[in-house]
């Protein structure tokens, strides 16, 4: 594959190992939304309450990313990655044994605890192990692995549920994650020592903790929160809304969500190449986000079905994905030497806060019978995110 021909074998191995974990991180998050109609019937609860469980998953994982980024000063990155994945996978597997909503909700929160490790640990490892000139592709491949996992999740869960039942489906995917955690421990010596616990350097000593509260970092935090709220609206309630609007049945809606996730993954790969060759990352982000916002207005206005529905969400997914490598490089540009784990861990709290809040906000819209407003609301959030990232770029240039 051309994208990897000039990449050293050591970097490929690192990206492969953390890619496995990132794949499962997104898989576990996206294995839940397609099952919400089933959970609503099984546990006899509304979609807002179920959305609250997804919020717990996202928020606990998001909030813990900041302290985990700081903890990389003292804890080995490989062990932290393996333990986080094992906790995440075990909780997901145990959902298959849940007897009521509250057991499910508690396990979702525990899964979020495990999920907290991936962004700060992965970005710290990439910053330490990948050449600066290949960061665009490294970020895109890393992000691709996560969204590819998200794309696989809906179809995989519905297929496993059809072959066995929903409880067995969760147990199976949980066991696979535990096996992956063991693989990282057994084969992941490449990752050992590549974190902030290394011998401090002069640049590390000059890294101010106050950078987390600088205007550019806080604005990117807000940008990721807004972006996460928009994407979370689709991932958490997209299947439900498509069914309620009469655009698709449950199976077809889940397939549309999977196609959307795969398109996000494809957009990420192309976005990585664009990010390396076209330095104006803010402009790239604005074009992608505004185009996607326009696409999100079409379900309510055109009531598309069949291939047209697939085409709209595939195009939207591509736009959502293409912006992500540019996003990572914009954050990287304001990150001081030795501060990748801390800064990325902090700003990604915003992404988790936004995506977690989406479950409650958009679930409440659905419960109130306002499902027609879900996708237009996503469009409005994307337009707002363009304004925020523009201001963030201006603040970064002045700082």
Order of alpha helices (4+ residues) and beta strands (2+ residues): alpha-alpha-alpha-alpha-alpha-alpha-alpha-alpha-alpha-alpha-alpha-alpha-alpha-alpha-alpha-alpha
